[in-house]
Amino acid sequence: MTNIPETGRTPRVQIRLIVIQVLVLSLLGTLGGRLWYLQIREGDAYAKEASGNHVQQVVQPAVRGSILDARGVPLADNETRLVVSASRTDLLKMKDDGEAVLTKLAGVLGMTPKEVKEKVRLCDAKTPQPCWNGSPYQPIPITDEATPKQALQIRERAEDFPGITAEPQALRRYPSPGESNTAQVLGYLSPVTDTELQQAQDTDSPYLRSDQVGRSGLERQYDKVLRGKAGVTRYEVDNLGRVIGQAKADAARPGSNLVTSIDARVQRVAEYELNDAMKQARKEWDRNTNRPYKADSGAVVVMEAKTGRIVAMASNPTYDPNAWVGGISAKDYKTLTGKSSNYPLLNRAIQGQSAPGSIFKVIPTAAAVNAGYSFDGPYQCSSSYSIGGQVFKNFESKGYGPISLGRALEVSCDTVFYRLSHEEWKRDGGTKPKKNAGDWFYKTAHQFGLGAETGIDLPNEVTGRVPDRQWKQDYWKANKDAWCKYGNKDGSYAEKIAYENCLEGNRLRAGDSVNYSIGQGDTLVTPIQMATIYAAISNGGTLYDPTVGKAVVSADGKTVKEIKPRSHGKLPISKQTLAAMDDALAGVATRGTAAWRFAQVGWPQDKIPMHAKTGTAEVYGKQTTSWFATYTKDYSIVMTISQGGTGSGASGPAVRNIYDALYGVSDDGTINKKNALLPTPAKSLPKVRADGTITSPKVSKDPAKDQRASQEGEAGPDEQQLAGTVAPPTNENRDTRRRRRGSRRRGSRRMLT
């Protein structure tokens, strides 16, 4: 057998290997060339084309939950309007930044080009309102009052209005049922900002760019439950905007409804009476300043005594929260935030603080008993009380001789409290306090809840002030340099005070204590604090957190979460002292400083025991502040009017009229149940239907007409209840009632009651 030498095969194998290597290298070269072509030569073009393939989000806004009164009447809900919006992103892509488009749009909408341009500019520290304070990538509403004709013009000529949309949207509405405004309690909405978007990214309730956020009141406090969750559908689209697939879809979840303890009918009465009382006060002459009273602001709180729930809360001056819907105008913004309008956005029921005058005296009364003094006394009620060279006078320098603490409350005897506070001040060491000073008058005020928030479910509540030793020290440190620079012992009154404060402003002086004992000096309280205190006296001593929210009801009606009353403490008073104080406050309404508002003008004291305390606080550089604090077994009502005069003179008639409306008390003192709006606090919640909607009674569009009809006997109780009447009496009836009740002020009496 012939053997083939190995050397004969070698060249052929090598040739094959070379061929394979050439093919592999050719393929690698081809692939490398193609990669170079795609990534280097044509890379920019393909990157641009690929960037067009991305995910677009289509947002379906969630329907915001309604805010309802205690009977289910909407205080805030939604309505569909034609909204014209502009995409700032699209406008900035144009050569003229969209100026021509906006000018053309202004012509269609009947607006000036300036007005339209101001709507789309972004807010910053240098840009005044109107401007857009929401996300710059969100469509910016130009108007929410477009007519169908205007919307049709924009949609049919879309090529003339690039970046402009006109479509129906659900917007917030504040219907003011029965003309009850409730502005400061409800609050308002405005667009979410980029900062808020960023801060909420990692929370369980992130914002979308299209969201509206509560800025004050209930809209802010309950924003999370009211807002719901917007629906988002994510589409994959190519560079031409064509949908190439659906990535994910989340259905919208409507917000829950908030049922409040507010009764729109009582709210209307409270608002009307407060406003009318201020008007009447401006007609009265202040002989201390030789000019009419300014009565520049005021507040009233109607609270359930046994729960702390708010039935009505009014603040004046007020505003229309609908001004914020769809973007606020420059004129409206200036009105709402300018000094000339006296800041109507403030809720003076929880943010207005001033010296309380004699309605404060329930606190030093309790403090005196806690410090070891007998409630029964006797204590000398002289016409004046002297400390060093300073004389502190009683009301109209009138003395009542030896009296009890109860009688001192009835007649509002200042000198009784002067003496007690001065005695305690000396016992504690005066300007050089003992190490363990009792400080009963100040300690008791803190125990009553003063100097702290009440815990009401509304944002931005203020604390007021208890000017105790610690506050004096802190305040002196903060202001010492300014006092020392401005003070002059031989200068004006203000300069002399500054000079004294520079030297010893950190010391609690005798004059500080006696002024404090009658709610004067540096003491500051809010109406909500005093309403809470007087409600606690009514209910046996429990200090409740005031609440406006009563229940949260899911949009489908299947989940109802009631907001239960909560307590933050008890009054530091024994049952015996509380009963004695209760009797004394009833005496204020029957034989004391408030008798001319109740017992003397036909109040059914035997059926509805009334308790009251009048207060008139003197404020340096201003006219006196009117206070009127009252309670029954059901309600606590406190009203205050800044620079309004005396407590019983300015606020008294209004508070009496609110009680008349609640209980149906007639001019002659009889109780007409047909006219009673809320003789007992509402206990049940409105009925929720199977579809999740909430039943509510009809509310009259002309409550004044209904009120006149009921007074003339044209409408029975059933019709009146269905109408939800909340109107005030006619002017003629009001004048008659004022004459009967002696509401004309008997001079401008300068008093500390």
C-alpha positions in Angstrom: 0.0 0.0 0.0 1.3 3.3 -1.0 1.8 5.8 1.7 0.9 9.4 0.9 3.4 11.8 2.5 1.9 14.3 5.1 3.6 17.1 3.3 1.3 16.7 0.4 -1.8 17.6 2.3 -0.3 20.6 4.1 -0.7 23.2 1.3 -4.4 22.5 0.8 -5.2 22.8 4.4 -3.3 26.0 4.7 -5.1 27.4 1.7 -8.5 26.6 3.2 -7.5 28.3 6.5 -6.4 31.4 4.6 -9.7 31.5 2.7 -11.7 31.2 6.0 -9.6 33.9 7.6 -10.2 36.2 4.6 -13.9 35.6 4.8 -14.0 36.3 8.6 -11.9 39.4 8.2 -14.2 40.6 5.3 -17.3 40.1 7.4 -15.7 41.9 10.4 -14.7 44.7 8.1 -18.2 44.9 6.6 -19.8 45.0 10.0 -17.3 47.6 11.3 -17.9 49.7 8.2 -21.6 49.5 8.8 -21.3 50.4 12.4 -19.1 53.3 11.4 -21.7 54.4 8.9 -24.6 54.2 11.4 -22.9 55.6 14.4 -20.4 58.1 13.0 -21.5 59.3 9.6 -25.3 59.0 10.0 -25.3 59.0 13.9 -26.9 62.4 14.4 -29.7 61.7 11.9 -30.6 58.3 13.5 -30.3 59.7 17.0 -32.7 62.5 16.1 -35.1 59.9 14.5 -34.8 57.6 17.5 -35.5 60.4 19.9 -39.0 60.7 18.4 -39.8 57.2 19.7 -40.8 57.9 23.3 -43.6 57.6 25.8 -46.2 60.3 26.0 -48.5 60.7 29.0 -52.2 61.7 28.6 -53.5 62.9 31.9 -57.2 62.7 32.8 -57.6 65.1 35.8 -59.3 63.7 38.8 -62.6 65.2 39.8 -62.0 67.1 43.1 -64.3 66.2 45.9 -66.9 68.6 47.1 -67.0 70.4 50.4 -70.5 70.2 51.9 -72.3 71.7 54.8 -73.8 69.6 57.6 -77.0 69.1 55.6 -75.2 68.1 52.4 -75.5 71.5 50.7 -72.4 72.1 48.5 -70.1 74.9 49.7 -67.5 74.0 47.1 -68.0 71.8 44.1 -67.1 71.6 40.4 -68.6 72.8 37.1 -67.7 72.4 33.5 -66.5 75.5 31.6 -64.9 76.2 28.3 -61.2 76.8 29.1 -58.8 78.4 26.6 -55.2 77.5 27.5 -51.7 78.1 26.0 -48.7 75.9 25.8 -45.8 78.0 26.8 -43.4 75.4 25.5 -44.9 75.6 22.0 -45.0 79.4 22.1 -41.3 79.7 22.9 -40.5 77.6 19.8 -41.8 80.5 17.6 -39.5 83.2 16.4 -41.4 85.9 18.2 -42.1 83.7 21.3 -45.7 83.5 20.3 -46.5 87.2 20.5 -48.4 87.2 17.2 -50.5 84.2 18.3 -51.3 85.7 21.7 -52.2 89.1 20.1 -54.6 87.3 17.6 -56.0 85.3 20.5 -56.7 88.4 22.5 -58.9 89.7 19.7 -61.0 86.5 19.6 -61.4 86.6 23.4 -62.2 90.3 23.7 -59.1 90.9 25.9 -56.1 93.2 25.4 -52.8 91.7 24.2 -51.3 92.8 27.5 -53.8 90.9 29.6 -53.2 87.7 27.6 -49.4 88.0 27.8 -49.5 88.6 31.5 -51.4 85.4 31.9 -48.6 83.2 30.4 -45.6 84.9 32.0 -44.0 83.0 34.9 -44.1 84.3 38.5 -40.8 85.2 40.2 -39.7 87.6 42.9 -39.7 90.5 40.4 -42.9 89.7 38.5 -46.2 91.0 39.9 -49.5 89.3 39.6 -51.1 88.2 37.3 -48.6 85.6 36.4 -48.4 81.8 36.2 -47.0 80.2 39.4 -47.5 76.7 38.2 -45.3 74.5 36.2 -44.0 76.1 32.9 -44.7 72.8 31.1 -48.3 72.7 32.0 -51.0 74.3 29.8 -51.6 77.8 31.2 -55.3 78.8 31.3 -56.0 82.2 29.6 -59.7 82.3 30.5 -62.3 79.9 31.8 -65.2 82.0 30.5 -64.9 81.4 26.8 -68.1 81.2 24.8 -68.9 78.3 22.5 -68.4 80.7 19.5 -65.0 81.7 20.7 -63.9 78.1 21.3 -65.2 77.1 17.8 -63.2 79.9 16.2 -60.0 78.6 17.9 -60.6 75.0 17.1 -61.6 75.5 13.4 -58.6 77.7 12.8 -56.0 75.6 14.6 -53.3 76.6 12.1 -53.7 80.2 13.2 -53.5 79.3 16.9 -50.6 76.9 17.4 -50.1 76.0 21.0 -53.6 77.1 21.9 -56.4 74.8 23.0 -60.0 75.3 23.8 -61.9 72.6 25.5 -64.3 71.9 28.4 -62.8 71.3 31.8 -64.1 70.7 35.3 -63.3 73.8 37.4 -63.8 74.6 41.1 -66.9 76.5 42.0 -67.9 78.2 45.3 -71.7 78.5 45.0 -72.3 80.5 48.2 -75.6 78.7 49.0 -78.2 81.1 50.3 -75.5 83.9 49.9 -73.4 82.3 52.6 -69.8 83.2 51.6 -67.7 81.1 54.0 -64.6 82.3 52.1 -61.9 82.1 54.7 -63.0 78.7 56.0 -63.1 77.2 52.5 -59.9 78.7 51.1 -59.0 78.5 47.4 -56.9 76.6 44.9 -53.9 77.5 42.6 -51.6 75.5 40.3 -49.0 73.2 41.7 -45.4 74.6 41.5 -42.2 72.9 40.4 -40.9 73.0 43.9 -44.0 71.2 45.2 -43.8 68.7 42.3 -40.2 67.9 43.4 -41.0 67.6 47.1 -43.9 65.3 46.6 -42.1 62.9 44.2 -41.3 60.3 46.8 -44.5 60.6 48.8 -47.6 58.4 48.7 -49.5 61.3 47.0 -47.3 62.8 44.3 -48.5 65.7 42.2 -49.0 65.9 38.5 -48.3 69.1 36.5 -52.0 69.6 35.9 -52.9 69.5 39.6 -54.5 72.3 41.5 -53.5 72.6 45.1 -55.3 74.0 48.2 -53.7 77.2 49.4 -55.7 78.0 52.5 -58.7 76.9 54.6 -60.3 73.5 54.2 -59.0 73.2 50.6 -55.5 73.1 52.0 -56.2 71.2 55.2 -58.0 68.4 53.4 -56.2 68.7 50.1 -55.0 65.1 50.0 -58.5 63.5 50.4 -60.2 66.1 48.2 -57.7 65.9 45.3 -58.1 62.3 44.4 -55.7 60.8 41.8 -55.5 61.8 38.2 -55.7 59.1 35.5 -52.6 58.6 33.4 -52.4 56.7 30.1 -48.9 56.2 28.7 -48.5 55.7 24.9 -45.4 54.8 22.9 -45.2 57.2 20.0 -42.8 57.7 17.1 -41.1 60.9 16.0 -44.2 61.8 13.9 -46.4 61.5 17.0 -48.0 58.2 15.8 -49.0 55.8 18.5 -47.1 52.5 18.2 -48.2 50.9 21.4 -49.8 51.5 24.8 -47.4 51.1 27.7 -49.6 51.5 30.8 -52.9 53.0 31.9 -53.9 54.1 35.4 -57.6 55.0 35.8 -58.5 58.3 37.5 -59.8 58.2 41.0 -62.1 61.0 42.1 -61.5 62.8 45.3 -63.6 62.1 48.4 -66.2 64.6 49.6 -65.8 66.4 52.9 -68.9 66.9 55.0 -68.5 69.8 57.5 -70.3 70.9 60.6 -71.0 74.3 59.0 -74.7 75.0 58.5 -75.0 77.3 55.5 -78.2 78.9 56.9 -76.5 79.8 60.2 -73.4 80.8 58.4 -75.4 83.3 56.3 -77.0 84.8 59.5 -73.6 85.1 61.2 -72.0 86.8 58.2 -74.9 89.2 57.8 -75.1 90.1 61.5 -71.3 90.7 61.7 -71.3 92.9 58.7 -74.4 94.8 59.9 -73.0 95.3 63.4 -69.9 96.8 61.8 -72.0 99.1 59.7 -74.1 100.2 62.8 -70.9 100.8 64.8 -69.6 103.2 62.1 -72.6 105.3 62.7 -71.8 105.7 66.4 -69.7 108.6 67.7 -66.6 107.8 69.7 -66.3 110.7 72.1 -62.8 109.5 73.2 -61.4 110.2 69.8 -64.1 112.6 68.5 -64.8 110.7 65.4 -67.1 107.8 64.4 -65.9 104.2 65.2 -63.9 102.7 62.3 -65.1 99.1 62.9 -62.5 98.0 60.3 -62.6 94.3 60.9 -64.3 91.6 62.9 -65.1 87.9 63.4 -67.7 85.6 64.9 -67.6 82.0 65.8 -70.6 79.7 66.5 -69.5 76.5 68.1 -71.3 73.4 69.4 -70.6 73.5 73.2 -70.5 69.7 73.7 -68.3 68.8 70.7 -66.3 71.8 69.6 -67.7 71.5 66.1 -68.0 74.8 64.2 -71.5 75.7 63.0 -70.5 79.0 61.6 -67.4 81.1 61.3 -67.3 84.5 59.7 -64.5 87.0 59.1 -64.9 90.5 57.9 -63.7 92.0 55.5 -64.3 89.0 53.2 -63.9 88.1 49.5 -65.2 85.9 46.8 -63.1 82.7 46.5 -64.3 82.3 42.9 -61.8 85.1 42.0 -59.0 82.5 42.1 -60.7 80.1 39.7 -59.0 80.0 36.4 -56.2 82.4 37.4 -56.7 85.6 39.4 -56.7 89.0 37.7 -54.3 91.8 38.6 -57.2 93.9 39.9 -58.5 91.1 42.1 -55.1 90.2 43.5 -54.4 93.8 44.4 -57.7 94.0 46.2 -57.2 90.8 48.1 -53.6 91.5 49.2 -53.6 95.3 49.5 -53.5 97.3 52.7 -56.4 99.4 51.5 -58.7 96.4 51.6 -57.5 95.4 55.1 -56.3 92.0 54.0 -59.6 90.0 53.5 -57.7 86.7 53.0 -57.0 86.6 56.8 -59.4 84.4 58.7 -59.7 86.7 61.8 -61.5 84.0 63.7 -58.3 82.0 64.0 -55.6 84.6 62.9 -56.9 87.8 64.4 -55.5 88.4 67.8 -56.2 91.3 70.2 -56.6 92.1 73.9 -59.8 90.4 75.1 -60.9 93.0 77.7 -63.3 91.7 80.3 -64.3 88.4 78.6 -60.9 87.3 79.9 -62.1 87.7 83.6 -63.2 84.1 83.8 -59.5 83.2 83.9 -58.4 85.4 86.8 -61.5 84.3 88.6 -60.5 80.6 88.4 -56.8 81.6 89.1 -57.8 83.4 92.3 -59.7 80.4 93.6 -56.8 78.1 92.7 -54.5 80.5 94.5 -56.5 80.0 97.7 -59.0 82.9 97.6 -62.7 82.3 98.4 -65.1 82.6 95.5 -67.6 84.2 97.9 -65.2 86.9 99.0 -66.0 89.5 100.0 -63.8 91.7 97.9 -63.9 95.5 97.8 -65.2 96.9 94.5 -64.1 100.5 94.8 -64.3 103.2 92.1 -60.5 103.1 91.7 -57.3 101.4 92.8 -53.9 103.1 93.2 -50.5 101.6 92.8 -47.8 104.1 93.6 -48.7 107.3 91.8 -50.9 105.5 89.2 -54.6 105.3 89.5 -56.5 102.4 87.9 -60.2 103.3 87.6 -63.3 101.1 87.6 -66.0 101.3 84.9 -67.3 104.9 85.0 -65.6 105.1 88.4 -68.6 103.3 89.9 -68.1 101.2 93.1 -70.3 98.4 94.4 -68.7 97.9 97.8 -67.9 94.4 99.2 -68.9 91.7 96.6 -68.1 88.1 95.6 -66.1 87.0 92.5 -69.4 86.0 91.0 -70.9 89.5 91.4 -67.6 90.9 90.1 -68.1 89.0 86.9 -71.8 90.2 86.6 -71.0 93.9 87.0 -67.5 93.5 85.5 -65.8 95.2 88.5 -62.2 95.9 87.5 -60.9 96.9 90.9 -61.7 93.5 92.4 -59.3 91.9 89.9 -56.8 94.7 90.3 -56.5 94.0 94.0 -56.3 90.2 93.6 -53.6 90.3 90.9 -51.6 92.9 92.7 -51.7 90.9 95.9 -50.5 87.8 94.0 -47.8 89.8 92.3 -46.4 90.9 95.7 -46.8 87.4 97.1 -44.6 86.1 94.2 -41.9 88.6 95.0 -42.8 91.5 92.7 -40.1 92.6 90.3 -37.7 90.2 92.1 -39.7 86.9 91.9 -39.2 84.1 94.3 -37.6 80.9 93.0 -40.8 79.0 93.1 -43.3 81.8 92.4 -46.9 80.6 92.0 -47.8 82.9 89.1 -51.3 81.6 89.4 -52.8 84.2 87.1 -50.5 83.3 84.3 -50.3 79.6 84.9 -54.1 79.3 84.8 -54.2 81.1 81.5 -52.0 78.5 79.9 -54.1 75.7 81.5 -57.2 77.3 79.8 -55.3 76.9 76.5 -54.2 80.4 75.9 -50.8 81.1 74.3 -51.2 77.9 72.2 -53.1 76.7 69.2 -56.6 75.2 69.8 -55.9 72.5 67.3 -58.6 73.5 64.8 -58.5 71.7 61.5 -57.7 74.9 59.6 -54.1 76.0 58.6 -52.2 78.9 60.0 -53.9 79.3 63.3 -52.0 81.8 65.6 -51.4 81.2 69.3 -52.1 84.6 70.9 -50.0 85.6 73.9 -49.8 85.2 77.6 -47.4 87.9 78.8 -45.8 86.0 81.7 -42.3 86.4 83.1 -40.7 84.2 80.4 -42.4 86.1 77.6 -41.3 89.4 79.2 -37.7 88.3 79.3 -37.7 87.0 75.7 -39.5 90.1 74.4 -37.0 92.4 76.2 -34.0 90.6 74.6 -35.5 90.9 71.2 -36.3 94.6 71.5 -33.8 96.1 73.9 -31.6 97.7 71.4 -34.5 99.4 69.6 -36.0 100.7 72.9 -32.7 102.0 74.1 -32.1 103.8 70.8 -35.6 105.4 70.6 -36.3 105.9 74.3 -36.3 109.3 75.9 -37.3 109.9 79.6 -38.4 113.5 78.7 -39.9 112.7 75.3 -43.4 111.8 74.1 -45.5 109.1 75.8 -44.1 106.4 73.4 -40.5 107.6 73.9 -41.0 107.4 77.7 -42.4 103.9 77.5 -39.4 102.9 75.3 -37.0 104.4 77.8 -38.6 102.5 80.7 -38.6 99.3 78.7 -34.9 99.8 77.8 -34.1 99.9 81.5 -36.4 97.2 82.9 -38.5 95.8 80.2 -37.7 92.3 81.3 -39.4 92.8 84.7 -43.0 91.9 85.4 -44.2 95.1 87.0 -47.2 95.7 89.2 -48.9 97.7 86.4 -48.4 94.7 84.0 -50.2 92.4 86.4 -53.2 94.6 87.1 -53.7 95.3 83.4 -53.3 91.6 82.6 -56.0 90.7 85.2 -58.7 92.5 83.1 -57.5 91.3 79.7 -55.5 94.3 78.8 -51.8 95.1 78.4 -49.8 92.7 76.3 -52.4 89.9 76.4 -53.6 88.6 73.0 -56.3 86.1 72.3 -58.2 84.9 69.2 -62.0 84.5 68.9 -61.6 80.7 68.4 -59.7 80.4 71.7 -62.4 82.3 73.6 -65.2 80.3 72.0 -63.4 77.1 73.0 -63.1 78.4 76.6 -66.7 79.4 76.9 -67.8 76.2 75.4 -65.8 74.3 78.0 -67.5 76.3 80.8 -70.9 75.3 79.2 -70.1 71.5 78.8 -68.6 71.0 82.3 -65.0 71.7 81.7 -63.8 69.9 78.6 -61.6 71.8 76.1 -62.4 70.4 72.7 -60.2 70.8 69.6 -62.5 72.9 67.3 -63.3 71.1 64.1 -64.9 72.0 60.8 -64.6 68.7 59.1 -67.2 66.2 60.2 -66.8 63.3 57.9 -64.9 62.2 54.8 -67.1 60.3 52.3 -65.6 58.4 49.4 -66.8 59.3 45.9 -68.7 56.0 45.6 -70.3 56.6 49.0 -69.1 53.2 50.3 -66.6 54.5 52.8 -67.6 57.1 55.4 -65.0 58.1 57.9 -66.4 60.3 60.7 -64.1 62.9 62.3 -64.7 62.4 66.0 -64.5 65.3 68.5 -61.2 65.3 70.4 -60.2 67.0 73.6 -57.0 68.7 74.5 -57.6 69.1 78.2 -59.8 70.1 81.0 -60.4 73.5 82.7 -58.4 73.8 85.9 -61.6 74.4 87.9 -63.4 72.3 90.5 -67.0 71.4 89.9 -68.1 73.8 92.7 -66.2 76.7 91.2 -67.4 75.9 87.7 -71.0 75.8 88.9 -70.6 79.1 90.7 -69.0 80.7 87.6 -71.8 79.4 85.4 -74.4 81.0 87.7 -72.5 84.3 87.6 -72.3 84.3 83.8 -76.1 83.6 83.8 -76.4 86.7 86.0 -74.5 88.8 83.4 -77.4 88.1 81.0 -80.2 88.6 83.5 -79.0 91.4 85.8 -75.5 92.3 84.7 -73.8 94.1 81.8 -75.5 92.0 79.1 -79.0 92.2 80.6 -80.1 94.9 78.2 -79.4 92.5 75.4 -81.3 89.5 76.8 -83.4 89.6 80.0 -84.6 93.2 79.6 -85.7 92.7 76.0 -87.5 89.4 76.1 -85.2 86.4 76.3 -86.8 83.1 77.4 -84.2 82.5 80.2 -86.3 79.9 81.8 -86.4 77.8 78.7 -83.0 78.6 77.2 -80.6 79.7 80.0 -78.3 82.3 78.5 -74.8 83.0 79.9 -72.7 86.0 78.7 -69.7 88.2 79.3 -69.1 91.6 77.7 -65.7 93.0 77.0 -64.3 96.3 75.7 -60.5 96.3 75.3 -58.5 99.5 75.0 -55.6 99.4 72.6 -53.0 102.2 72.4 -53.4 104.3 69.3 -56.7 102.7 68.3 -60.3 102.8 69.3 -61.7 100.2 71.6 -62.3 96.6 70.6 -65.7 95.1 71.1 -66.0 91.6 72.5 -69.1 89.6 73.4 -68.8 86.0 74.7 -71.9 83.8 75.3 -73.1 80.3 75.7 -76.1 78.1 76.2 -76.3 74.4 76.8 -76.0 73.9 73.0 -73.8 76.6 71.6 -71.0 79.0 72.3 -70.9 82.3 70.3 -68.1 84.8 70.4 -68.0 88.0 68.4 -65.4 90.7 68.2 -65.2 94.0 66.2 -61.9 95.9 66.0 -62.3 99.6 66.7 -66.0 99.0 67.2 -66.8 100.3 70.6 -68.2 98.5 73.6 -68.9 94.8 73.9 -72.6 94.9 74.6 -73.1 98.0 72.4 -71.5 96.9 69.1 -71.5 93.1 69.2 -74.4 92.5 71.5 -77.3 93.0 69.1 -75.7 90.8 66.4 -75.0 87.9 68.8 -78.6 88.2 70.1 -79.9 88.0 66.5 -77.9 84.9 65.8 -79.4 83.2 68.9 -82.8 84.3 67.8 -82.3 82.6 64.4 -80.9 79.4 66.0 -83.7 78.9 68.5 -86.6 80.7 66.7 -87.0 83.4 69.4 -89.5 86.1 68.5 -89.4 89.8 69.4 -91.5 89.3 72.4 -89.4 86.4 73.7 -91.6 83.6 72.7 -90.1 80.6 70.9 -91.4 79.9 67.4 -90.1 76.5 66.4 -91.1 77.1 62.8 -88.5 79.8 62.5 -85.7 77.9 64.4 -82.8 77.1 62.1 -81.0 74.8 64.4 -82.5 74.5 67.9 -80.2 71.6 68.7 -76.9 70.7 67.0 -77.1 68.3 64.0 -76.2 64.8 65.0 -76.5 62.7 61.9 -74.7 63.0 58.6 -76.4 63.7 55.2 -77.8 60.6 53.5 -75.5 59.0 50.9 -77.4 57.6 47.8 -76.5 54.2 46.2 -74.5 56.0 43.4 -72.4 57.9 46.0 -74.1 61.2 45.6 -75.3 63.0 48.8 -78.8 64.3 49.3 -79.2 67.9 50.2 -82.1 70.3 50.6 -82.8 73.0 48.2 -81.3 76.4 49.0 -83.1 79.6 48.1 -81.6 81.9 45.6 -83.4 84.8 47.2 -83.3 84.0 51.0 -84.4 87.6 51.9 -87.7 87.1 50.0 -88.3 83.7 51.8 -87.6 85.3 55.2 -90.1 88.1 54.5 -92.6 85.5 53.4 -92.2 83.5 56.5 -92.6 86.6 58.7 -95.8 87.4 56.9 -97.1 83.9 57.2 -96.9 83.1 53.5 -94.7 80.0 53.9 -95.1 77.2 56.3 -92.4 75.4 58.2 -92.1 72.6 55.6 -91.5 75.1 52.8 -89.1 77.1 54.8 -87.0 74.1 55.8 -86.9 72.9 52.2 -85.9 76.4 51.0 -83.0 76.4 53.5 -83.6 80.0 54.3 -80.8 81.8 56.0 -81.6 85.4 55.2 -81.6 88.3 57.7 -84.8 90.2 58.5 -85.8 93.1 56.3 -84.5 96.6 57.2 -87.9 97.6 58.5 -88.1 94.6 60.8 -84.5 95.0 61.9 -85.0 98.6 62.9 -88.1 97.6 64.9 -86.1 94.9 66.7 -83.3 97.3 67.4 -85.7 99.9 69.0 -87.3 97.2 71.1 -84.0 95.9 72.4 -82.5 99.3 73.1 -79.7 98.7 70.7 -79.0 102.4 70.3 -75.8 103.0 72.2 -76.3 105.1 75.3 -73.4 107.3 74.6 -69.9 106.1 73.8 -69.3 104.6 77.2 -65.6 104.2 78.0 -65.3 101.1 79.9 -63.2 98.0 80.5 -66.1 95.5 80.4 
